[in-house]
């Protein structure tokens, strides 16, 4: 009987921890922005990989996918192949993908570790290193991974948090590119 009580307590504790963990128990979330809001710029990036520094002003007229990620986040790693497909499929049509690497753990702040992860994961699009959370905070972001789609006028028109909804995200990109 004691074993059963311990097992029940352990399950209850596990459920409570999952529910209390930031984003715990939550499913992926995708939504159109209720009213498009101006996108934040990439000001405050500590470093750029695969590109010179980018700005939204320079990207005006393009559709931009901003992806917040970090290399030790398994959900982020699961999303990267889908981001790569979108980048490969739509870059020539005007889609610009910008990864924003915002660390969750101290070792993820090391530029050499980030560079090695970018290489190992096959990330070839521009990546801003956001160690000080300036870009993260400018977007009001709270999740890894998170995708924000920015229209040609520089407004956030779609957000998705977590894994999944890949076909919905692609459909929204196609609409923004005029390929729907």
KOLTIKE-993275 format. One record per residue: residue number from 1; x, y, z of N, C-alpha, C, O in turn. Coordinates in nm, 3 decimals. Example, Ala and Ser with C-alpha at 12.3 -4.5 7.8 and 13.67 -1.06 7.14 Angstrom:
{1,{1.319,-0.569,0.780},{1.230,-0.450,0.780},{1.320,-0.330,0.780},{1.424,-0.332,0.846}};
{2,{1.285,-0.225,0.708},{1.367,-0.106,0.714},{1.290,0.003,0.787},{1.341,0.114,0.804}};
//
This chain:
{1,{0.081,-0.120,0.000},{0.000,0.000,0.000},{0.086,0.127,0.000},{0.053,0.226,-0.065}};
{2,{0.198,0.123,0.075},{0.288,0.237,0.079},{0.346,0.267,-0.059},{0.358,0.383,-0.098}};
{3,{0.383,0.161,-0.132},{0.437,0.180,-0.267},{0.336,0.250,-0.356},{0.373,0.338,-0.434}};
{4,{0.209,0.212,-0.346},{0.103,0.272,-0.428},{0.089,0.421,-0.395},{0.074,0.503,-0.485}};
{5,{0.095,0.456,-0.267},{0.085,0.598,-0.227},{0.204,0.677,-0.281},{0.188,0.790,-0.327}};
{6,{0.322,0.619,-0.274},{0.443,0.686,-0.325},{0.432,0.705,-0.476},{0.465,0.812,-0.527}};
{7,{0.386,0.603,-0.546},{0.371,0.612,-0.692},{0.269,0.719,-0.730},{0.292,0.797,-0.822}};
{8,{0.156,0.723,-0.659},{0.054,0.824,-0.687},{0.109,0.964,-0.658},{0.086,1.057,-0.735}};
{9,{0.181,0.978,-0.548},{0.240,1.107,-0.515},{0.342,1.150,-0.621},{0.348,1.268,-0.657}};
{10,{0.421,1.056,-0.669},{0.521,1.088,-0.772},{0.453,1.133,-0.901},{0.498,1.229,-0.964}};
{11,{0.346,1.065,-0.941},{0.273,1.104,-1.062},{0.211,1.242,-1.044},{0.220,1.327,-1.133}};
{12,{0.150,1.266,-0.928},{0.090,1.396,-0.901},{0.195,1.507,-0.904},{0.170,1.614,-0.958}};
{13,{0.311,1.481,-0.845},{0.419,1.580,-0.844},{0.468,1.607,-0.986},{0.494,1.722,-1.022}};
{14,{0.479,1.503,-1.067},{0.523,1.519,-1.205},{0.425,1.605,-1.284},{0.466,1.694,-1.358}};
{15,{0.298,1.579,-1.268},{0.195,1.657,-1.338},{0.201,1.802,-1.293},{0.191,1.893,-1.375}};
{16,{0.216,1.825,-1.163},{0.224,1.962,-1.112},{0.346,2.034,-1.166},{0.337,2.152,-1.202}};
{17,{0.460,1.965,-1.174},{0.582,2.028,-1.227},{0.567,2.062,-1.375},{0.607,2.170,-1.418}};
{18,{0.508,1.972,-1.451},{0.487,1.999,-1.594},{0.395,2.117,-1.612},{0.421,2.204,-1.695}};
{19,{0.288,2.123,-1.535},{0.193,2.234,-1.547},{0.255,2.367,-1.505},{0.223,2.471,-1.561}};
{20,{0.343,2.363,-1.405},{0.404,2.486,-1.354},{0.521,2.534,-1.437},{0.555,2.652,-1.434}};
{21,{0.585,2.444,-1.512},{0.702,2.479,-1.592},{0.661,2.578,-1.700},{0.555,2.561,-1.760}};
{22,{0.741,2.682,-1.728},{0.704,2.778,-1.831},{0.676,2.707,-1.963},{0.762,2.638,-2.018}};
{23,{0.555,2.724,-2.012},{0.515,2.659,-2.136},{0.483,2.512,-2.116},{0.448,2.443,-2.211}};
{24,{0.494,2.462,-1.993},{0.471,2.321,-1.965},{0.327,2.283,-1.987},{0.236,2.357,-1.951}};
{25,{0.308,2.168,-2.047},{0.174,2.119,-2.071},{0.103,2.194,-2.181},{-0.006,2.154,-2.222}};
{26,{0.163,2.301,-2.230},{0.100,2.379,-2.335},{0.127,2.313,-2.470},{0.233,2.255,-2.492}};
{27,{0.031,2.324,-2.556},{0.051,2.274,-2.692},{0.104,2.387,-2.777},{0.103,2.503,-2.735}};
{28,{0.149,2.354,-2.895},{0.198,2.456,-2.986},{0.085,2.555,-3.013},{-0.032,2.518,-3.011}};
{29,{0.120,2.677,-3.037},{0.022,2.782,-3.058},{0.057,2.860,-3.184},{0.170,2.905,-3.202}};
{30,{-0.041,2.874,-3.270},{-0.024,2.956,-3.390},{-0.140,3.053,-3.396},{-0.254,3.018,-3.364}};
{31,{-0.112,3.175,-3.438},{-0.222,3.270,-3.450},{-0.185,3.386,-3.539},{-0.069,3.428,-3.549}};
{32,{-0.287,3.435,-3.603},{-0.272,3.558,-3.678},{-0.265,3.670,-3.576},{-0.332,3.665,-3.473}};
{33,{-0.187,3.769,-3.604},{-0.184,3.885,-3.515},{-0.320,3.953,-3.526},{-0.367,3.980,-3.637}};
{34,{-0.384,3.982,-3.412},{-0.517,4.042,-3.411},{-0.519,4.167,-3.498},{-0.608,4.185,-3.580}};
{35,{-0.422,4.249,-3.480},{-0.400,4.360,-3.572},{-0.250,4.364,-3.592},{-0.173,4.366,-3.496}};
{36,{-0.208,4.366,-3.718},{-0.064,4.363,-3.743},{0.008,4.474,-3.666},{-0.037,4.589,-3.662}};
{37,{0.119,4.435,-3.604},{0.196,4.533,-3.528},{0.332,4.551,-3.593},{0.383,4.458,-3.656}};
{38,{0.391,4.667,-3.579},{0.525,4.686,-3.637},{0.624,4.586,-3.577},{0.625,4.564,-3.456}};
{39,{0.704,4.528,-3.661},{0.806,4.433,-3.615},{0.921,4.510,-3.552},{0.956,4.620,-3.595}};
{40,{0.980,4.450,-3.452},{1.098,4.508,-3.388},{1.220,4.480,-3.476},{1.225,4.380,-3.547}};
{41,{1.315,4.570,-3.470},{1.438,4.553,-3.547},{1.531,4.456,-3.475},{1.499,4.407,-3.367}};
{42,{1.644,4.430,-3.534},{1.742,4.336,-3.478},{1.850,4.409,-3.400},{1.960,4.358,-3.383}};
{43,{1.818,4.528,-3.354},{1.911,4.608,-3.275},{1.948,4.534,-3.147},{1.861,4.479,-3.079}};
{44,{2.074,4.533,-3.116},{2.118,4.471,-2.993},{2.179,4.334,-3.012},{2.223,4.272,-2.915}};
{45,{2.183,4.285,-3.136},{2.247,4.155,-3.159},{2.394,4.166,-3.119},{2.460,4.264,-3.151}};
{46,{2.444,4.065,-3.049},{2.584,4.064,-3.006},{2.677,4.031,-3.121},{2.793,4.072,-3.123}};
{47,{2.624,3.955,-3.217},{2.706,3.907,-3.329},{2.613,3.850,-3.434},{2.499,3.812,-3.404}};
{48,{2.660,3.845,-3.558},{2.585,3.785,-3.668},{2.666,3.671,-3.729},{2.789,3.678,-3.738}};
{49,{2.595,3.568,-3.770},{2.654,3.455,-3.840},{2.587,3.444,-3.977},{2.468,3.476,-3.991}};
{50,{2.662,3.401,-4.076},{2.613,3.377,-4.212},{2.565,3.503,-4.284},{2.502,3.493,-4.389}};
{51,{2.593,3.620,-4.229},{2.544,3.744,-4.288},{2.606,3.863,-4.216},{2.640,3.853,-4.098}};
{52,{2.619,3.975,-4.286},{2.648,4.098,-4.212},{2.521,4.135,-4.132},{2.415,4.077,-4.156}};
{53,{2.530,4.228,-4.039},{2.411,4.268,-3.963},{2.296,4.310,-4.055},{2.316,4.380,-4.155}};
{54,{2.176,4.266,-4.019},{2.056,4.299,-4.097},{1.970,4.396,-4.019},{1.977,4.404,-3.896}};
{55,{1.886,4.470,-4.092},{1.789,4.559,-4.029},{1.657,4.542,-4.103},{1.654,4.505,-4.220}};
{56,{1.548,4.568,-4.033},{1.417,4.558,-4.098},{1.402,4.662,-4.208},{1.336,4.637,-4.309}};
{57,{1.463,4.777,-4.190},{1.456,4.880,-4.294},{1.516,4.827,-4.424},{1.460,4.849,-4.532}};
{58,{1.628,4.759,-4.415},{1.693,4.703,-4.534},{1.612,4.588,-4.593},{1.623,4.558,-4.712}};
{59,{1.531,4.523,-4.511},{1.451,4.409,-4.557},{1.310,4.450,-4.601},{1.230,4.364,-4.639}};
{60,{1.279,4.579,-4.597},{1.147,4.626,-4.638},{1.120,4.578,-4.780},{1.207,4.585,-4.866}};
{61,{0.999,4.528,-4.804},{0.963,4.474,-4.934},{0.981,4.323,-4.941},{0.939,4.260,-5.039}};
{62,{1.043,4.265,-4.840},{1.061,4.120,-4.832},{0.965,4.064,-4.727},{0.920,4.135,-4.637}};
{63,{0.936,3.936,-4.738},{0.866,3.864,-4.633},{0.974,3.804,-4.545},{1.067,3.739,-4.595}};
{64,{0.964,3.824,-4.414},{1.069,3.782,-4.322},{1.011,3.684,-4.220},{0.907,3.708,-4.159}};
{65,{1.081,3.572,-4.205},{1.049,3.475,-4.100},{1.157,3.490,-3.994},{1.275,3.465,-4.020}};
{66,{1.118,3.530,-3.874},{1.210,3.542,-3.762},{1.186,3.421,-3.672},{1.074,3.397,-3.628}};
{67,{1.292,3.346,-3.646},{1.280,3.226,-3.563},{1.370,3.239,-3.441},{1.492,3.245,-3.453}};
{68,{1.307,3.242,-3.323},{1.382,3.240,-3.197},{1.412,3.096,-3.162},{1.322,3.011,-3.160}};
{69,{1.539,3.068,-3.136},{1.580,2.931,-3.107},{1.706,2.933,-3.022},{1.767,3.038,-3.002}};
{70,{1.742,2.817,-2.973},{1.868,2.797,-2.904},{1.911,2.653,-2.929},{1.827,2.564,-2.937}};
{71,{2.038,2.630,-2.940},{2.086,2.502,-2.991},{2.068,2.383,-2.897},{2.074,2.269,-2.943}};
{72,{2.046,2.405,-2.768},{2.026,2.293,-2.678},{1.878,2.260,-2.656},{1.845,2.167,-2.583}};
{73,{1.790,2.334,-2.718},{1.646,2.311,-2.707},{1.605,2.206,-2.809},{1.615,2.229,-2.930}};
{74,{1.558,2.090,-2.763},{1.524,1.981,-2.854},{1.409,2.020,-2.946},{1.406,1.979,-3.062}};
{75,{1.314,2.098,-2.897},{1.204,2.142,-2.982},{1.256,2.233,-3.093},{1.209,2.226,-3.207}};
{76,{1.353,2.317,-3.060},{1.414,2.404,-3.162},{1.484,2.320,-3.268},{1.472,2.348,-3.387}};
{77,{1.556,2.219,-3.225},{1.627,2.131,-3.318},{1.528,2.058,-3.408},{1.556,2.035,-3.526}};
{78,{1.412,2.021,-3.354},{1.310,1.954,-3.435},{1.250,2.047,-3.540},{1.211,2.001,-3.647}};
{79,{1.243,2.175,-3.512},{1.183,2.272,-3.605},{1.279,2.310,-3.717},{1.235,2.344,-3.827}};
{80,{1.409,2.307,-3.691},{1.507,2.353,-3.790},{1.494,2.290,-3.929},{1.507,2.362,-4.027}};
{81,{1.470,2.160,-3.942},{1.454,2.105,-4.078},{1.337,2.167,-4.154},{1.342,2.181,-4.276}};
{82,{1.233,2.202,-4.083},{1.117,2.266,-4.148},{1.151,2.408,-4.189},{1.110,2.455,-4.295}};
{83,{1.225,2.477,-4.104},{1.270,2.612,-4.139},{1.361,2.605,-4.262},{1.352,2.689,-4.351}};
{84,{1.449,2.505,-4.265},{1.539,2.487,-4.379},{1.459,2.465,-4.508},{1.493,2.522,-4.612}};
{85,{1.354,2.384,-4.501},{1.270,2.360,-4.619},{1.207,2.490,-4.669},{1.206,2.517,-4.789}};
{86,{1.156,2.571,-4.577},{1.095,2.698,-4.616},{1.199,2.790,-4.678},{1.174,2.855,-4.779}};
{87,{1.316,2.796,-4.617},{1.424,2.880,-4.667},{1.465,2.834,-4.808},{1.477,2.916,-4.899}};
{88,{1.485,2.705,-4.824},{1.527,2.652,-4.954},{1.420,2.672,-5.060},{1.451,2.702,-5.176}};
{89,{1.295,2.657,-5.022},{1.184,2.663,-5.117},{1.147,2.806,-5.157},{1.110,2.829,-5.272}};
{90,{1.156,2.903,-5.064},{1.098,3.035,-5.090},{1.198,3.151,-5.088},{1.158,3.265,-5.112}};
{91,{1.324,3.128,-5.060},{1.421,3.239,-5.057},{1.427,3.310,-5.191},{1.435,3.433,-5.196}};
{92,{1.423,3.236,-5.299},{1.431,3.300,-5.433},{1.305,3.380,-5.465},{1.306,3.463,-5.557}};
{93,{1.197,3.356,-5.389},{1.072,3.430,-5.410},{1.060,3.552,-5.320},{0.962,3.625,-5.327}};
{94,{1.160,3.574,-5.235},{1.158,3.692,-5.150},{1.146,3.665,-5.001},{1.135,3.759,-4.922}};
{95,{1.147,3.538,-4.959},{1.144,3.508,-4.816},{1.285,3.521,-4.759},{1.380,3.465,-4.813}};
{96,{1.296,3.593,-4.651},{1.422,3.604,-4.577},{1.400,3.538,-4.442},{1.306,3.573,-4.370}};
{97,{1.485,3.444,-4.407},{1.479,3.380,-4.277},{1.591,3.438,-4.191},{1.706,3.446,-4.234}};
{98,{1.555,3.478,-4.071},{1.652,3.529,-3.975},{1.636,3.450,-3.846},{1.532,3.456,-3.781}};
{99,{1.738,3.376,-3.811},{1.738,3.306,-3.683},{1.786,3.402,-3.576},{1.880,3.479,-3.596}};
{100,{1.722,3.396,-3.462},{1.766,3.475,-3.347},{1.801,3.374,-3.238},{1.712,3.315,-3.175}};
{101,{1.930,3.354,-3.216},{1.976,3.258,-3.116},{1.981,3.328,-2.981},{2.070,3.408,-2.954}};
{102,{1.883,3.295,-2.896},{1.874,3.353,-2.763},{1.899,3.240,-2.663},{1.822,3.144,-2.659}};
{103,{2.005,3.249,-2.583},{2.045,3.138,-2.497},{1.949,3.114,-2.381},{1.892,3.207,-2.325}};
{104,{1.934,2.987,-2.349},{1.861,2.950,-2.228},{1.959,2.919,-2.116},{1.932,2.947,-1.999}};
{105,{2.074,2.861,-2.151},{2.176,2.821,-2.053},{2.305,2.898,-2.079},{2.328,2.946,-2.190}};
{106,{2.388,2.910,-1.976},{2.511,2.989,-1.985},{2.602,2.946,-2.099},{2.657,3.031,-2.169}};
{107,{2.618,2.814,-2.119},{2.711,2.768,-2.225},{2.663,2.807,-2.365},{2.741,2.809,-2.460}};
{108,{2.535,2.839,-2.378},{2.481,2.879,-2.508},{2.514,3.024,-2.543},{2.478,3.072,-2.650}};
{109,{2.581,3.093,-2.453},{2.624,3.231,-2.477},{2.760,3.238,-2.546},{2.799,3.344,-2.596}};
{110,{2.831,3.129,-2.550},{2.965,3.124,-2.606},{2.959,3.128,-2.759},{2.903,3.038,-2.821}};
{111,{3.017,3.233,-2.820},{3.011,3.244,-2.966},{3.067,3.122,-3.039},{3.016,3.084,-3.145}};
{112,{3.172,3.060,-2.984},{3.230,2.942,-3.050},{3.132,2.825,-3.047},{3.123,2.749,-3.144}};
{113,{3.059,2.809,-2.937},{2.959,2.703,-2.928},{2.844,2.728,-3.025},{2.796,2.635,-3.090}};
{114,{2.800,2.853,-3.034},{2.691,2.887,-3.125},{2.735,2.862,-3.269},{2.661,2.803,-3.348}};
{115,{2.855,2.906,-3.303},{2.906,2.886,-3.438},{2.917,2.737,-3.472},{2.881,2.695,-3.582}};
{116,{2.966,2.657,-3.378},{2.977,2.513,-3.401},{2.838,2.450,-3.420},{2.821,2.364,-3.505}};
{117,{2.742,2.493,-3.340},{2.606,2.440,-3.352},{2.542,2.479,-3.486},{2.476,2.397,-3.549}};
{118,{2.562,2.602,-3.528},{2.509,2.647,-3.657},{2.564,2.559,-3.768},{2.491,2.518,-3.858}};
{119,{2.693,2.532,-3.762},{2.757,2.447,-3.863},{2.704,2.303,-3.854},{2.666,2.245,-3.956}};
{120,{2.701,2.246,-3.733},{2.658,2.107,-3.715},{2.511,2.087,-3.754},{2.475,1.981,-3.805}};
{121,{2.428,2.188,-3.730},{2.285,2.177,-3.759},{2.252,2.217,-3.903},{2.136,2.206,-3.945}};
{122,{2.350,2.263,-3.978},{2.327,2.299,-4.117},{2.247,2.426,-4.136},{2.175,2.440,-4.235}};
{123,{2.260,2.519,-4.044},{2.189,2.647,-4.054},{2.271,2.738,-4.146},{2.383,2.776,-4.113}};
{124,{2.214,2.773,-4.261},{2.285,2.855,-4.359},{2.227,2.995,-4.374},{2.284,3.078,-4.443}};
{125,{2.115,3.022,-4.310},{2.053,3.154,-4.317},{2.113,3.243,-4.208},{2.179,3.193,-4.117}};
{126,{2.090,3.374,-4.216},{2.145,3.466,-4.116},{2.096,3.434,-3.975},{1.980,3.401,-3.953}};
{127,{2.188,3.445,-3.879},{2.155,3.423,-3.738},{2.212,3.538,-3.656},{2.331,3.568,-3.663}};
{128,{2.125,3.601,-3.578},{2.166,3.705,-3.484},{2.184,3.640,-3.348},{2.097,3.567,-3.301}};
{129,{2.298,3.665,-3.284},{2.322,3.616,-3.149},{2.266,3.719,-3.052},{2.307,3.835,-3.052}};
{130,{2.170,3.676,-2.970},{2.094,3.767,-2.884},{2.118,3.736,-2.736},{2.024,3.710,-2.662}};
{131,{2.244,3.738,-2.694},{2.280,3.701,-2.556},{2.217,3.791,-2.451},{2.194,3.747,-2.338}};
{132,{2.189,3.915,-2.485},{2.134,4.010,-2.388},{1.982,4.018,-2.393},{1.922,4.101,-2.325}};
{133,{1.919,3.931,-2.473},{1.773,3.924,-2.486},{1.711,4.054,-2.537},{1.593,4.080,-2.513}};
{134,{1.787,4.134,-2.606},{1.732,4.261,-2.656},{1.629,4.238,-2.766},{1.523,4.301,-2.766}};
{135,{1.659,4.149,-2.859},{1.563,4.121,-2.967},{1.445,4.044,-2.909},{1.330,4.075,-2.938}};
{136,{1.475,3.943,-2.828},{1.371,3.864,-2.759},{1.271,3.957,-2.690},{1.150,3.943,-2.710}};
{137,{1.321,4.051,-2.610},{1.234,4.142,-2.535},{1.161,4.239,-2.628},{1.046,4.273,-2.602}};
{138,{1.226,4.284,-2.733},{1.161,4.375,-2.827},{1.039,4.310,-2.893},{0.942,4.378,-2.926}};
{139,{1.045,4.178,-2.911},{0.930,4.105,-2.967},{0.833,4.061,-2.858},{0.724,4.012,-2.890}};
{140,{0.869,4.077,-2.733},{0.784,4.030,-2.624},{0.776,3.877,-2.626},{0.676,3.819,-2.583}};
{141,{0.881,3.814,-2.675},{0.880,3.669,-2.689},{0.896,3.601,-2.553},{0.955,3.656,-2.460}};
{142,{0.841,3.478,-2.543},{0.850,3.401,-2.420},{0.883,3.255,-2.444},{0.892,3.178,-2.349}};
{143,{0.901,3.215,-2.570},{0.909,3.072,-2.601},{1.025,3.037,-2.694},{1.067,3.119,-2.776}};
{144,{1.075,2.916,-2.679},{1.166,2.853,-2.774},{1.094,2.728,-2.826},{1.043,2.654,-2.742}};
{145,{1.087,2.701,-2.948},{1.107,2.794,-3.058},{0.985,2.883,-3.078},{0.875,2.851,-3.033}};
{146,{1.006,2.993,-3.144},{0.898,3.085,-3.179},{0.925,3.139,-3.318},{1.039,3.172,-3.353}};
{147,{0.820,3.146,-3.398},{0.830,3.199,-3.535},{0.739,3.320,-3.547},{0.623,3.316,-3.504}};
{148,{0.791,3.426,-3.605},{0.715,3.546,-3.635},{0.727,3.571,-3.785},{0.838,3.572,-3.839}};
{149,{0.614,3.592,-3.853},{0.618,3.628,-3.994},{0.591,3.776,-4.007},{0.497,3.830,-3.949}};
{150,{0.676,3.841,-4.085},{0.668,3.985,-4.106},{0.635,4.009,-4.252},{0.700,3.953,-4.341}};
{151,{0.533,4.091,-4.277},{0.493,4.118,-4.416},{0.588,4.218,-4.481},{0.681,4.269,-4.418}};
{152,{0.563,4.246,-4.607},{0.651,4.335,-4.685},{0.656,4.478,-4.631},{0.747,4.554,-4.662}};
{153,{0.555,4.513,-4.549},{0.550,4.647,-4.491},{0.612,4.653,-4.351},{0.605,4.756,-4.285}};
{154,{0.672,4.542,-4.307},{0.741,4.541,-4.178},{0.651,4.518,-4.059},{0.684,4.560,-3.948}};
{155,{0.537,4.451,-4.079},{0.443,4.425,-3.969},{0.437,4.276,-3.937},{0.436,4.193,-4.028}};
{156,{0.435,4.244,-3.808},{0.416,4.104,-3.766},{0.270,4.069,-3.792},{0.179,4.131,-3.738}};
{157,{0.250,3.966,-3.876},{0.114,3.927,-3.913},{0.079,3.785,-3.870},{-0.036,3.743,-3.881}};
{158,{0.179,3.710,-3.819},{0.156,3.572,-3.779},{0.262,3.532,-3.679},{0.379,3.571,-3.691}};
{159,{0.220,3.453,-3.579},{0.313,3.401,-3.478},{0.282,3.254,-3.456},{0.167,3.210,-3.465}};
{160,{0.387,3.178,-3.428},{0.370,3.037,-3.392},{0.472,3.002,-3.285},{0.590,3.034,-3.299}};
{161,{0.427,2.935,-3.180},{0.514,2.896,-3.070},{0.516,2.744,-3.059},{0.411,2.680,-3.059}};
{162,{0.635,2.687,-3.052},{0.649,2.543,-3.038},{0.664,2.474,-3.172},{0.684,2.538,-3.275}};
{163,{0.655,2.342,-3.167},{0.664,2.261,-3.288},{0.528,2.255,-3.356},{0.425,2.291,-3.298}};
{164,{0.529,2.209,-3.482},{0.403,2.181,-3.551},{0.350,2.297,-3.632},{0.413,2.402,-3.644}};
{165,{0.231,2.275,-3.689},{0.163,2.372,-3.775},{0.247,2.414,-3.894},{0.235,2.526,-3.944}};
{166,{0.333,2.324,-3.940},{0.425,2.357,-4.049},{0.349,2.392,-4.177},{0.388,2.484,-4.248}};
{167,{0.243,2.319,-4.206},{0.168,2.347,-4.328},{0.094,2.480,-4.319},{0.081,2.550,-4.420}};
{168,{0.046,2.517,-4.201},{-0.021,2.647,-4.183},{0.079,2.760,-4.200},{0.050,2.861,-4.264}};
{169,{0.197,2.743,-4.141},{0.301,2.845,-4.154},{0.340,2.861,-4.300},{0.353,2.973,-4.349}};
{170,{0.359,2.749,-4.370},{0.394,2.758,-4.512},{0.283,2.823,-4.593},{0.310,2.904,-4.682}};
{171,{0.159,2.788,-4.564},{0.046,2.850,-4.637},{0.047,3.001,-4.616},{0.022,3.077,-4.710}};
{172,{0.074,3.045,-4.493},{0.077,3.189,-4.465},{0.193,3.256,-4.539},{0.179,3.368,-4.588}};
{173,{0.308,3.189,-4.548},{0.421,3.243,-4.624},{0.383,3.256,-4.771},{0.411,3.358,-4.833}};
{174,{0.319,3.154,-4.826},{0.277,3.157,-4.966},{0.181,3.274,-4.991},{0.191,3.342,-5.094}};
{175,{0.090,3.298,-4.898},{-0.003,3.410,-4.912},{0.074,3.542,-4.914},{0.049,3.629,-4.998}};
{176,{0.167,3.557,-4.820},{0.243,3.682,-4.811},{0.330,3.704,-4.935},{0.354,3.818,-4.975}};
{177,{0.377,3.595,-4.995},{0.459,3.606,-5.116},{0.375,3.618,-5.243},{0.429,3.637,-5.352}};
{178,{0.242,3.606,-5.229},{0.154,3.613,-5.345},{0.157,3.485,-5.426},{0.134,3.488,-5.547}};
{179,{0.184,3.372,-5.362},{0.191,3.244,-5.431},{0.077,3.150,-5.390},{0.078,3.032,-5.425}};
{180,{-0.020,3.202,-5.317},{-0.130,3.116,-5.266},{-0.223,3.074,-5.379},{-0.320,3.003,-5.356}};
//
